[in-house]
C-alpha cells in the first residue's frame, strides 16, 4: 500500500512540476531596422587670376524593413564668381515605399526646390506611384517607378499649378571588397496636358570609404527645364566633391 501511495505522489509531482527550459535553448532577439544616415560637405575656393567659391552641404537618412522603405534628404549649394552669385539652390525630398511583395511597391513622394539663379522661387512636387525592383541583391539594386505628381511653383515671378507624369529609375552597385559604391538616378516629369513643359533631373556619383564612418564622395547633378524663366538657360549642371560622414 505504501509503495502504491509513493508511486501516486511521484506521478502527481511530475505532472504538476513547471516545465524547465533546457540550458542550451537560445532566444532569438527581434530583428532591428536602424536608420542609416550620412551628412556631407564640399568646398571649392580659388583666389588670384580667378576668384570663385562653391560650398555644398547635404544630409540623407533612410530606413528599410521587409514592408516599408523611408528615404529623406536635403541639400544646398552656394557659389560666387568674381563676387557675383552664380549658384543658389536649396532642395529637399521624402519618399515612402510600401512593399506589396519582395519587388513590387507603391510610393508617395514629396520634393521641394529653390534655385535663385534660375529665377525659381520654389517648386513643390508631390504625388503617388508604383515601382518594381528589377534587380534586388545584396550589392546591386535597380528599380523603375511610374506615377503622377501635382506641381505648384513660382517661376520668374509667375505662379503655376499643373499635373505631371513621373517616370524614374535608380541604380546602385556596391563594391563589397573595396568599400566603394556607384549610383545613378534619372527622372522625367512632363506636364500631362502640355508635354513641351517638362523637367528632367539626373544624378550620378561614386563614393569611396576612407574609414568606417568617413568617405569621399563625388557626384554630378543635372537639372533640365524645357521651359525656363525668361532670360535663363534650360540646363543647370554641377559637379560636387566632398567628405561624407555616416552616423
Beta strands, then each sheet from edge to edge (+ up, - down):
strand 1: 36-46
strand 2: 52-64
strand 3: 68-81
strand 4: 84-99
strand 5: 104-115
strand 6: 120-136
strand 7: 140-155
strand 8: 158-175
strand 9: 180-191
strand 10: 194-209
strand 11: 214-225
strand 12: 235-246
sheet 1: 1+ 2- 3+ 4- 5+ 6- 7+ 8- 9+ 10- 11+ 12- 1+
end
